[in-house]
Amino acid sequence: MSDRAALVLVRGAIDPIEAADAPRWRRRGSGSMRGLAVAEPSRPRRIWALGLAATCACLAALGVAFGTRNSSFSLELSAGCEELSACSRLEAEAERRLLDCWLVCRREVMDLQRARMLRYRAEERSLVRDHYEKRDAAERAEALATAKRQQGEREREDAARERASGLEHERRMELERLRQEHADRVTERERTRRLEYLRLLGPQGREQRLRRCHEKTAMCEPLIVDLVESTTDKAERRALAELHERLASGLEPRPAARRAPPSAGRPASQPDQAAERPPLEPAEPATASAAPTS
C-alpha cells in the first residue's frame, strides 16, 4: 500500500446495528466509507450460548444421575435372584428402562438380556424343584401306601392266627370234655358193679370185707362209702359206720392176720400159702381210669 491508513474508533455511537449512521471503524486518511467494522457480540447470541451451556449442564447432570441409577440396577442384576417372582420383577424393570430409553440404549438392551436369562434360569430351577417335590411326594405316598398295606397284611395274619388259636383251643377243650365224660362213665360203671357185688354179700359179708380192709391198710374210706351205699338198712349203715370209726381210731383192736398150722410134710417156717390166700373178691375202687384216645 502506497498511502498510509489507520483505524480509528468513532465514539459516542449507541449501537452500530441500530443506527445506520453509527460511527464505524474507518480507514484514516481515506475518504471512502469502505472498511472493516468490528462490532460487539449481539444479545441473541449471548442468550443462545447461555442456553446451550445450561442444556449441556443439564444433560451432564442427567447423565450422571442416569448412570448412577443404571449402575445400581446393574449391581442388582449382578447380585442375581433365586425366586421366580424376583427375576420377573427384574425383567419388567429392564423392559421399562428400555422403553424409557431414547438415545444409546445398548446398556438397557444388555440389562434386559441378563434379566431374561435370570428369569429363564429361575424358571428352570422352579421346574426342577417342582419335579423333585412331586417325585418326593409320590415316593412318600407310595411308602405310606406300602406301610398301610403291610400293616393290613400283619393285622390279617394276626387275626387268622388268633382264629386258628381259638379253634385249636376249642378243639382241645372238646377233646378234654370227651375224655372226662368217658372217664366219668367208666368210673360210674365200675362203681355200679362194685355196689351190685357188695349188695350180694349181705350184712355179714360186708362187715368182714370192712375188717379185712383195715387189716391191710388204713385207707378204707372209699370202701366204707361203697358199703354204706350198697345197703338200704339204716341200722346196718350205722353199724358199719361205727365199726369203721372204731377200727380207724384204734378203739377196737384190729384182728391179726390168720395163719394156717404147718402141715406134716412142710417145715414150720413155711406157712400154708393156700390158707393165707383170701377168696377172690372184686378189686378196690379205682381212683382214676384211662382216658379214651382221640
C-alpha positions in Angstrom: 0.0 0.0 0.0 1.4 3.4 -1.1 -0.8 5.5 1.1 -0.9 5.3 4.8 -4.1 4.4 6.6 -5.2 3.8 10.2 -8.3 2.5 12.0 -9.9 4.9 14.3 -12.9 4.5 16.6 -15.7 7.0 16.5 -17.1 7.2 20.0 -20.4 8.3 21.1 -22.4 5.8 19.0 -25.2 3.8 20.6 -25.3 0.6 18.6 -23.7 0.1 15.2 -26.5 -2.2 14.2 -29.4 0.0 15.4 -28.3 3.2 13.7 -27.3 3.2 10.1 -25.2 6.3 10.6 -23.4 4.9 13.7 -19.7 5.6 13.9 -17.6 2.8 12.5 -14.0 1.9 12.2 -12.8 3.7 9.3 -9.6 3.8 7.5 -7.8 7.1 8.4 -6.8 9.2 5.5 -9.2 7.6 3.1 -12.2 9.4 2.0 -14.2 6.3 1.2 -16.7 4.6 3.6 -15.4 1.1 3.0 -13.7 -0.6 5.9 -14.0 -3.5 8.3 -16.3 -2.8 11.1 -15.8 -4.7 14.4 -18.9 -4.7 16.5 -19.7 -6.2 19.9 -21.4 -9.6 20.1 -25.2 -9.4 19.8 -27.7 -10.3 22.7 -29.4 -13.3 21.0 -26.0 -14.9 20.5 -25.2 -14.5 24.2 -28.6 -15.9 25.1 -28.1 -18.8 22.7 -24.7 -19.5 24.3 -26.1 -19.4 27.8 -28.9 -21.7 26.8 -26.5 -24.2 25.2 -24.3 -24.2 28.3 -27.3 -24.7 30.6 -28.5 -27.5 28.3 -25.1 -29.2 28.4 -25.0 -28.9 32.2 -28.5 -30.4 32.5 -27.6 -33.2 30.2 -24.4 -33.9 32.1 -26.4 -33.9 35.4 -29.0 -36.3 33.9 -26.2 -38.5 32.5 -24.6 -38.7 35.9 -27.9 -39.4 37.6 -28.9 -41.9 35.0 -25.5 -43.5 35.1 -25.8 -43.9 38.9 -29.3 -45.4 38.5 -28.1 -47.7 35.8 -25.1 -48.7 38.0 -27.5 -49.6 40.9 -29.7 -51.7 38.6 -26.6 -53.4 37.1 -25.5 -54.2 40.6 -28.9 -55.7 41.3 -28.7 -57.8 38.2 -25.2 -58.9 39.1 -26.5 -60.0 42.5 -28.9 -62.3 40.7 -32.2 -63.7 42.0 -33.3 -67.1 43.3 -37.1 -66.8 43.2 -39.1 -66.6 40.0 -41.1 -63.6 41.2 -37.9 -61.6 41.9 -36.5 -62.4 38.5 -39.8 -61.5 36.8 -39.7 -58.1 38.6 -36.1 -57.5 37.3 -37.2 -58.4 33.8 -40.1 -56.0 34.0 -37.9 -53.2 35.3 -35.4 -53.8 32.4 -38.2 -53.7 29.9 -39.4 -50.4 31.3 -35.9 -48.9 31.2 -35.6 -50.0 27.6 -38.9 -48.4 26.7 -37.9 -45.1 28.5 -34.6 -45.0 26.7 -34.4 -42.9 23.6 -30.7 -42.5 22.9 -27.8 -45.0 23.0 -29.8 -47.9 24.7 -27.1 -50.5 24.5 -26.8 -50.9 28.2 -30.5 -51.3 28.6 -30.6 -54.0 26.0 -27.8 -55.9 27.7 -29.6 -55.5 31.1 -32.8 -56.8 29.6 -31.0 -59.8 28.2 -29.4 -60.5 31.5 -32.7 -60.2 33.3 -34.3 -62.6 30.9 -31.5 -65.1 31.4 -32.0 -64.8 35.1 -35.8 -65.4 34.7 -35.1 -68.4 32.4 -32.8 -69.9 35.0 -35.3 -69.2 37.8 -38.0 -71.0 35.7 -35.7 -73.9 35.2 -34.9 -74.1 38.9 -38.6 -73.8 39.7 -39.5 -76.6 37.3 -36.7 -78.8 38.7 -37.8 -78.0 42.2 -41.4 -78.8 41.4 -40.3 -82.1 39.7 -38.4 -83.2 42.7 -41.1 -82.1 45.1 -43.7 -84.1 43.1 -41.3 -87.1 43.0 -40.8 -86.9 46.7 -44.5 -86.6 47.3 -45.1 -89.6 45.1 -42.4 -91.6 46.9 -43.9 -90.6 50.3 -47.4 -91.6 49.2 -46.1 -94.9 47.8 -44.2 -95.6 51.1 -47.3 -94.7 53.1 -49.4 -97.0 50.9 -46.9 -99.8 51.3 -46.8 -99.3 55.1 -50.6 -99.4 55.2 -50.7 -102.5 53.1 -48.0 -104.2 55.2 -49.9 -103.2 58.4 -53.1 -104.6 56.9 -51.4 -107.9 56.0 -49.9 -108.1 59.5 -53.3 -107.5 61.0 -54.9 -110.1 58.8 -52.2 -112.6 59.7 -52.6 -111.8 63.4 -56.4 -112.2 63.1 -56.0 -115.5 61.2 -53.5 -116.7 63.8 -55.9 -115.8 66.6 -58.8 -117.5 64.9 -56.6 -120.7 64.4 -55.5 -120.5 68.1 -59.1 -120.1 69.2 -60.2 -123.1 67.1 -57.4 -125.2 68.4 -58.3 -124.2 72.0 -61.9 -125.1 71.4 -60.9 -128.4 69.8 -58.7 -129.2 72.8 -61.4 -128.3 75.2 -63.9 -130.5 73.4 -61.4 -133.4 73.5 -60.8 -132.9 77.1 -64.6 -132.8 77.7 -65.0 -136.0 75.8 -62.2 -137.7 77.8 -63.7 -136.5 81.0 -67.1 -137.8 80.1 -65.7 -141.1 79.1 -63.7 -141.3 82.3 -66.8 -140.5 84.3 -68.8 -143.2 82.5 -66.1 -145.8 83.2 -65.9 -144.8 86.8 -69.6 -144.8 87.2 -69.8 -148.2 85.6 -67.1 -149.7 87.8 -68.8 -148.2 90.9 -72.1 -149.6 89.9 -70.5 -153.0 89.5 -68.9 -152.8 93.0 -72.2 -151.7 94.6 -74.0 -154.6 93.0 -71.4 -157.0 94.3 -71.5 -155.5 97.8 -75.3 -155.9 97.8 -74.9 -159.6 97.1 -72.5 -160.1 100.1 -75.1 -159.5 102.8 -74.6 -157.7 106.1 -72.1 -160.3 107.5 -70.1 -160.3 104.3 -69.9 -156.5 104.2 -68.7 -156.4 107.8 -66.0 -159.0 107.1 -65.0 -157.0 104.0 -64.5 -153.9 106.1 -62.4 -155.8 108.7 -60.2 -157.3 106.0 -59.6 -153.8 104.6 -58.5 -152.5 107.9 -56.2 -155.5 108.3 -54.4 -154.5 105.1 -54.4 -150.7 105.1 -55.8 -147.6 106.9 -57.2 -146.1 103.7 -60.7 -147.6 103.8 -62.8 -144.5 103.2 -63.8 -145.4 99.6 -64.8 -148.9 100.7 -66.9 -147.8 103.7 -68.7 -145.3 101.3 -69.5 -148.1 98.9 -70.6 -150.4 101.8 -72.9 -147.8 103.1 -74.5 -147.1 99.7 -74.8 -150.8 98.9 -77.4 -151.3 101.7 -80.7 -149.8 102.4 -80.9 -150.8 106.1 -80.3 -147.8 108.3 -79.3 -149.9 111.3 -76.7 -151.8 109.2 -75.4 -148.5 107.8 -75.0 -147.1 111.3 -73.3 -150.3 112.5 -70.8 -150.3 109.6 -70.0 -146.6 110.2 -69.4 -147.2 113.9 -67.2 -150.3 113.2 -65.2 -148.3 110.7 -64.6 -145.5 113.2 -63.6 -147.9 115.9 -61.1 -149.7 113.7 -59.7 -146.4 112.3 -59.3 -144.8 115.7 -57.8 -148.0 117.4 -60.6 -148.3 119.9 -61.2 -151.9 118.7 -58.0 -153.9 118.1 -57.6 -155.0 114.5 -57.8 -158.7 114.0 -54.5 -160.3 113.5 -53.8 -162.0 110.2 -54.9 -165.6 110.3 -52.2 -168.3 109.6 -52.9 -171.9 108.9 -51.0 -174.5 111.0 -48.0 -176.1 109.3 -48.6 -179.5 107.7 -46.6 -182.6 108.4 -44.8 -182.6 105.1 -43.8 -178.9 105.2 -41.4 -177.2 107.5 -42.8 -174.9 110.2 -41.0 -171.9 108.8 -43.1 -172.0 105.6 -46.8 -171.1 106.2 -49.5 -172.5 104.1 -49.9 -170.1 101.3 -53.2 -171.5 100.3 -54.6 -170.8 103.8 -53.4 -167.2 103.7 -54.8 -166.5 100.2 -58.1 -164.7 100.6 -61.0 -165.7 98.5 -61.5 -164.0 95.1 -63.1 -160.6 95.6 -63.7 -157.7 93.4 -60.9 -155.1 93.2 -60.8 -152.0 95.3 -62.5 -148.8 93.8 -60.1 -147.3 91.2 -59.1 -143.7 91.8 -58.5 -143.0 88.2 -59.4 -144.5 84.9 -57.8 -144.5 81.5 -58.9 -141.7 79.2 -60.0 -142.5 75.6 -57.7 -141.9 72.9 -58.5 -139.1 70.4 
